[in-house]
């Protein structure tokens, strides 16, 4: 039986449903991709805020406001007090030392290997937190040897990287090397 051109043609419903399903799947993939990208950017923004929110202070500024910084990560800059560098008793690598600026001083404990330029007169930057007793517990220590950056001529104090604080063999201090 022949159909005439004016009679309604059957619609292929399966093809139309497959096209719609394909579009829906593609839209779902795009939505998931956008969601993952937005979540990733939010994570980077939030995690970046946490690491970048560290106080950067001089020893004088930190000493004046120790109570405010007990729970906060801080970075403190100053100079190493001459002959204050000493090994911590019972620690393989730990050192303790004092830093100063403008007459103020803080005491620092560091439970790792001290950097080589940590000598008398060195500019020191420490990162960490203040303990309840007012001492600074450093998680990182950076030191710049003063003689390395001076002009040619007579080297500055501590030239050669010799550690001269109490507890270092050859420093001339009582009990040197006994720890």
Secondary structure, DSSP 8 states (H G I E B T S, - for coil): ----TTS-----HHHHHHHHHHHHHHHHHHHHHHHHHHHHHHHHHHHHHHHH--EEEEHHHHHHTGGGGSSS-EEEEEEE-TT--EE-TT-SS-EEEEEEETTEEEEEEE-S---TT--TT-EEEEEEEE-TTS-EEEEEEEEE-GGGGS-SSS--TTTTS---STTSTTS--TTTT--
